[in-house]
Amino acid sequence: MRILIAEEDDVLAGSLLRTLRQRGHSVERVRTGADADAKLSAQTFGLVVLDLGLSAMSGLEVLRRLRERKLHTPVLTLGADKAVDGGVKALDAGADDYMPKPLALREFEARVRALGRRGCGGGPTVLNLCGLCYDQVNRVASVRGEVVDLSGRELSLLEALLRRMGHRVSKEQLVNHMCEWGEEVSGNAIEVYMHRLRKKIAHSGVTIKTTRGVGYCIERTASELP
């Protein structure tokens, strides 16, 4: 699942990033409310972890703007207020959950899993195409019930293609989807991961087609068409 963390505290943010990355999620982090609003205006995430005490724009304002754009992305809010009012304000503004600081990491992970099961960005949690299945919450790919051993980047590539199955996905879109913590992924690297992915799902009944200068498209193989 692709997750955005909006948190000013470097220590807490680092802990959350490590925890989520160890669980196989693709995670980006911003420090201010203005940066969070800009990121959410331009990109799609499966979950947002949002500190209510952000600078440049409050977390509540970021949340209100997100909901005004009619986006139903699950949002887990964090706040320093242990009183009931802190959670009430967040939930009334459109949050899906609220956790007071300091956080218990095991509880945080459980809440992330629960929100992930509600849907990734308002879409299905499991993507299916012919014999290929991809669980976006648990980051597991399988072919006819058998788990396929894919690397983290291969999983991210597969997720990006399946989210737009039947449509062309450009290299730029794939690069943006696969970047974690500002790490750059080149177009040449995309071709390498694509080659590996094709080999690993060769017997799934799906094919990844290349249109030069346009992008890639995942679809059923000709033999699997009705």
N, C-alpha and C positions, 0 to 999 in steps of 0.2 A: 504494500500500500504506500502511496506517495503522501507524505506528511509534511506540513509546514509548522515550524515552531517559532512563535513570536515571543521572545523572552529576553529582557535586558541583562539579567544576571548571568555572567559568563560561566560561573561554576555550575549553577543549576542547569543551564542550557547544555553545557558539555556532558553532564550526567544523563540528561534525557536523550541527547543525540546518540551517545554510546549504547544506551539501553535499547533504543529503537533500532539502531543499526544492527546490533547483535541478533535482533529478531527478524532481520532480513528486509526491513522497510527502507524505502528511499526517502531521505529526510533533508530538508533545507531549513536554514535558520535565519531570521531577521531580528534586529534589535529594537526597532522603533515601530510605533503604530503606523506612521506614514509609509514606511517600507512594507509593512504587512498589507496595508490597503492596496498599494501599488501592485504587489505580487499577486494578491487575490483577484485583482481586476484583470490581470493578464493571463493567469495560469489556473489550471484545475488541480485540486488536491483531493485526496480521499478523506483527509482529516486535518483539522487545524487545532493546534495546542496554543491557546491565546492567553497571555498574561494581561490581566485587566489594568495593571499599573504602568503601561507603556508610556514613553514620552513621545512628543511630536504629534500624537493623536492617541487618545485613550483606547484601551482594549474594547470598552463598551461601544465607542464610536466606530471602531473597525467592524465590530459585530453588526451594528445597526446598518452600516453601509453594505455589508455582505448580504444581509437579508433583504435590503431594499432592492438589490439586483436580482432578487428571486432565486438566489442560489441556496440549495439545501445541504451544502457540505456540513457534515457533522463537526461541531466545535466543542472542544473541552477547554473550559476557562480555568485559569489559575488566579488566586488572589490571596492577599495577606490577611483578609478579614475572615476570622473564624466564626463570626456571628452569622446567624441565619440570613440577615439582610444582604450580605455579600453574595451569597448564592442566589437569592431571590432576584436581585437586580440583574444578574447575568442571565438567569433563565427567562426572566420577563423580556429581556432584550433579544432573545432568540437562541441562547446557548443550549446545547444538548446535555451538558453536565458541568459541574463546578467542583474544584478541589482546592481547599485552603492550604497554604504553605505553613510549615515545611511538608514536602510530599513524602509519602511512603511509596517507594518505587514499585513494590509488588502490586499495590493497589492501583497505581498509575497504569501499569501494564494491563491489568485486568479491565480497567475502564477503557483503555485504547482498544482492546480486543472486542469489548461489548459494542463500542461505537462503530468499529469496523464491520461488525456483523450486520449493522443496520443498513449498510450500503456504502459503496465507495463513490462519493460525490453524487449521491442520489441514484446510482446505477446498481446493477447486480454485483454481488460479491464473488460469484463464480461465473467465469466466462467459458462457454462451450462452443466448439466448432468441430463437427463430425466426431472423430475419436479423440480429439484433444480437449483437455479440461484444464483451466487455470484458476486456482483459488487465490483471489487478490488479498484476502485477509491473512492467510497463513503462508502465502508466497510459495505455493506448491503447484507444479505442473505434472500432469499425468496423461498417459496415452492408453485408452481403454482400461483404466483402473490401475495401471502400473506407473509408479512415480518415475519421472524422467530427471536424471541428474543434470541440472542446469546451474551455471554460475549465477551470481547476483546480477551481473550485467545482461546475461542471456535472458534471465527472467524479466528484467525491466524491458528488454527489447520485445519479448513475446507479449507482455502486458500492453505495451503501446500499440502493437499491431492488432491484438484482439479487441481492444477498446474501439477500434475503428475498422473492424472486419468488413471486407467488401469495399473499402475505400483506400485510396492512395495515401500513404504517410511519407512525408518528405524526410530526407536525412536531417534537416534542421530540426524538425519536430522530434525525431528520435534522439538527437543529441540533447535537446532540452529536457526530454523525459528522463534520460539516463544520468544526467549530471547530479552529483551529490556533493553538498558542501562547496559548491563552486568549482569542483574538479572538471577539467575540460576533457571532452571525448571527441576525437577527430572524426571526420567523415571516413577516413581510411580505416579507423578502428571499427566503425559501424559495419563496414564490409566484412571484416574479420569475424566479428560476433555473428553476423548474419549467416556466414558460411557455416560456422559451428552449429548454430541453431537449426539450420536446414537439415544438417546431417542427423541431429539428435531427434528430430520429429519426422523423419523421412517416412515412417510407417504409420503415421497418425491419420492419414486420409485427407490431410490439408497440404497446401503448397504456398510458398511465399514467392510471388512474382515480382520481378524488377522491371520498371519502366524507366529507361535511361533518361536522366534529367528531370524526372518527376518524383519517383520514390518507390515504395514497396507496398504490396497489398497481400494480405493473407486471405486465402479462400479455399473452398473444397477443391480437391483434385478432380479432373474430368471424370474419372471412373466412379467417383462418389456422388456425382450429380444425379438427381432424380430423372 
